[in-house]
């Protein structure tokens, strides 16, 4: 077996080992109660991705070690489709997602507020209806707002904290509501003149707060986008790795088309 086949086999062994924990995570997500878990949004893609990588790795190992040209051809075709799909997704995310959101800083504070209208329409649709019910239940069950600052007795102290997007959108009312501060998650409702539905949706009940607000939906989107953006380097590395595997696979495929030396004798 030549160098290209050896490398292809080794790289696919590596990807197979990587796929095992991905599949395990995907299976574990399915074993979790789906009624109130935000992980429900990610469980199917995680499981499908893990199984796809595992199957492709096995096919790559067999085709490289056994020099089966037709199987290697199928492997390369699926790999090519995967590369095209991932590149398309990354390109769309770069031009659309990176332009969305960002939030607006409240004057005189370190706090940011997020508007749902500041995100692409298709992103807004992901936090509507049943999709939002699942995410909202997750936030309530996980008690996301319990991580709000505890020791801020004055509004001035609270205003100097830079909150994560989910906390900024779901755990406090909008500044325009004009509520009086009592604690980070307890606010006294005044005669607000704001027309924002979020002001009416606010409730000091820990299970309600602003989970029904558009600002909470926007904050959740911002948190997801922040995670997506932080993985930008890893996505480029992953794509580069797949391109390397595909290139070596092409060399191995060319070699499988050649007759072994003992056939030529």
C-alpha positions in Angstrom: 0.0 0.0 0.0 1.4 3.4 -1.0 1.8 6.6 1.0 -1.5 8.2 -0.1 -3.5 5.1 1.0 -1.6 4.9 4.3 -2.3 8.6 5.0 -5.9 8.3 4.0 -6.4 5.3 6.3 -4.7 7.1 9.3 -6.7 10.3 8.8 -10.0 8.4 8.7 -9.0 6.5 11.8 -8.6 9.9 13.4 -11.9 11.2 12.2 -13.6 8.0 13.4 -12.2 8.5 16.9 -13.5 12.1 16.7 -17.0 10.9 15.7 -17.4 8.6 18.6 -17.8 11.3 21.3 -20.0 13.3 18.9 -22.4 10.3 18.5 -22.4 9.7 22.2 -23.3 13.3 22.9 -26.1 13.1 20.3 -27.5 9.9 21.9 -27.3 11.4 25.3 -29.3 14.4 24.1 -32.0 12.1 22.9 -32.2 10.5 26.3 -32.8 13.8 28.0 -36.4 14.8 28.6 -37.3 16.8 25.4 -40.2 18.6 27.0 -38.2 21.5 28.4 -34.7 21.3 27.1 -33.0 23.9 24.8 -30.7 21.1 23.7 -33.6 19.8 21.7 -32.6 22.4 19.1 -29.2 20.8 18.6 -29.6 17.1 19.3 -30.7 16.0 15.8 -27.9 17.9 13.9 -25.3 16.7 16.4 -26.4 13.1 16.0 -26.6 13.3 12.2 -23.2 14.9 12.0 -21.6 12.3 14.2 -23.1 9.4 12.4 -22.2 10.8 9.0 -18.5 11.3 10.0 -18.4 7.8 11.5 -19.8 6.2 8.4 -17.6 8.2 6.1 -14.5 7.3 8.2 -15.3 3.6 8.0 -15.8 3.8 4.3 -12.6 5.7 3.9 -10.6 3.2 6.0 -12.0 0.2 4.0 -11.6 1.7 0.6 -8.0 2.9 1.4 -6.8 -0.3 2.9 -8.5 -2.7 0.5 -7.9 -0.4 -2.6 -11.6 -0.7 -3.6 -11.9 2.0 -6.3 -15.7 2.1 -6.6 -16.1 2.5 -2.8 -13.4 5.2 -2.7 -15.2 7.0 -5.6 -18.4 7.1 -3.5 -16.4 8.3 -0.5 -14.9 11.1 -2.5 -18.3 12.1 -4.0 -19.9 12.3 -0.6 -16.9 14.2 0.7 -17.1 16.7 -2.2 -20.8 17.3 -1.5 -20.1 17.8 2.2 -17.3 20.3 1.4 -19.6 22.3 -1.0 -22.4 22.2 1.6 -20.2 23.4 4.5 -18.6 26.1 2.4 -22.0 27.4 1.3 -23.2 27.5 4.9 -20.1 29.3 6.1 -20.3 31.8 3.3 -24.0 32.6 4.0 -23.3 32.9 7.7 -20.4 35.2 7.1 -22.4 37.7 5.0 -25.7 37.4 7.0 -25.0 36.4 10.6 -22.0 38.7 11.0 -24.2 41.7 10.0 -26.9 40.8 12.5 -27.4 42.0 16.0 -24.7 43.6 18.1 -27.0 45.4 20.5 -27.2 49.0 21.6 -25.5 50.3 24.7 -27.7 52.1 27.2 -26.4 55.7 27.6 -24.4 56.1 30.8 -24.1 52.4 31.5 -22.2 49.3 30.5 -25.5 47.5 29.7 -26.6 46.5 26.2 -30.1 45.9 24.9 -31.1 43.8 21.9 -33.9 44.4 19.4 -35.4 41.4 17.6 -35.7 43.6 14.4 -31.9 43.8 14.3 -31.6 40.2 13.1 -32.1 38.6 9.7 -35.7 37.6 9.2 -34.9 33.9 9.0 -33.1 34.1 12.3 -36.2 35.8 13.8 -38.3 32.9 12.6 -36.2 30.4 14.6 -37.3 32.0 17.9 -41.0 32.1 17.1 -43.8 29.6 18.0 -42.8 26.2 19.2 -39.2 26.9 18.6 -39.2 29.7 21.2 -41.4 27.6 23.6 -38.6 25.0 23.8 -35.8 27.6 24.3 -37.9 29.5 26.8 -38.5 26.3 28.8 -34.8 25.6 28.8 -34.0 29.1 30.2 -36.6 28.7 33.0 -35.6 25.1 33.9 -31.9 26.0 33.9 -32.6 29.2 36.0 -30.5 31.3 33.7 -31.2 34.5 35.6 -29.9 33.0 38.9 -26.4 34.0 37.6 -27.3 37.7 37.7 -25.1 39.9 40.0 -26.1 39.3 43.6 -24.5 42.1 45.6 -25.6 45.2 43.6 -27.7 47.1 46.1 -27.8 50.3 44.0 -28.8 50.9 40.4 -25.4 52.6 39.8 -23.6 49.4 40.7 -25.8 47.3 38.5 -25.5 49.6 35.5 -21.7 49.2 35.5 -21.9 45.4 34.9 -21.6 44.0 31.3 -24.2 41.3 31.2 -24.2 38.3 28.7 -26.8 38.8 26.0 -29.3 36.3 27.5 -29.2 37.9 30.9 -29.5 41.4 29.4 -32.5 40.4 27.3 -34.3 38.0 29.6 -33.5 38.9 33.2 -34.2 42.6 33.4 -36.7 45.0 31.9 -35.8 47.5 29.1 -34.4 50.8 30.2 -37.3 52.6 28.4 -39.8 51.0 30.7 -38.6 53.3 33.5 -39.1 50.7 36.3 -37.5 51.4 39.7 -34.6 49.2 40.7 -34.9 46.9 43.8 -32.5 44.1 42.8 -31.2 42.8 39.5 -34.3 40.6 38.9 -36.8 42.6 41.0 -38.2 45.9 39.6 -41.0 48.1 40.8 -43.5 48.9 38.0 -44.2 52.6 37.6 -46.7 54.4 35.3 -44.6 53.7 32.2 -45.4 55.6 29.0 -43.5 53.2 26.9 -45.4 51.5 24.1 -43.1 48.5 24.1 -44.9 45.2 24.7 -41.8 44.0 26.7 -42.7 46.5 29.4 -46.1 44.8 29.9 -44.6 41.4 29.7 -42.2 41.9 32.6 -43.0 40.1 35.8 -40.9 39.7 39.0 -41.8 36.0 39.2 -38.5 34.1 38.6 -40.3 31.8 36.2 -41.6 34.7 34.1 -39.3 37.8 34.3 -38.8 38.8 30.6 -38.9 35.3 29.1 -41.9 36.3 27.1 -40.2 39.5 25.8 -38.8 40.1 22.3 -35.7 41.4 24.0 -35.2 37.9 25.5 -35.5 36.3 22.0 -33.0 38.8 20.7 -30.6 38.2 23.5 -30.8 34.4 22.9 -30.1 35.0 19.2 -27.1 37.2 20.1 -25.7 34.5 22.5 -26.0 31.9 19.8 -24.3 34.2 17.2 -21.5 35.0 19.7 -20.9 31.2 20.0 -21.0 30.8 16.3 -18.6 33.6 15.7 -16.2 32.3 18.4 -16.0 29.0 16.5 -14.9 30.8 13.3 -11.3 29.7 13.6 -12.3 26.1 14.4 -14.6 26.0 11.3 -11.7 27.1 9.1 -9.4 24.5 10.6 -12.1 21.8 10.1 -12.7 22.8 6.5 -8.9 22.8 5.9 -8.7 19.3 7.4 -11.5 18.0 5.1 -9.8 19.5 2.1 -6.6 17.7 3.1 -8.4 14.4 3.5 -10.2 14.9 0.1 -6.9 15.7 -1.6 -5.2 12.6 -0.2 -8.3 10.6 -1.1 -8.0 11.7 -4.8 -4.3 10.5 -4.8 -5.4 7.2 -3.3 -8.2 6.8 -5.8 -5.7 7.4 -8.7 -3.5 4.7 -7.2 -6.3 2.2 -6.9 -6.8 2.5 -10.7 -3.3 1.2 -11.2 -2.7 -2.5 -11.5 -0.4 -4.0 -8.9 3.0 -5.0 -10.0 2.4 -8.7 -9.9 -0.5 -8.2 -12.5 2.0 -6.8 -14.9 4.3 -9.7 -14.8 
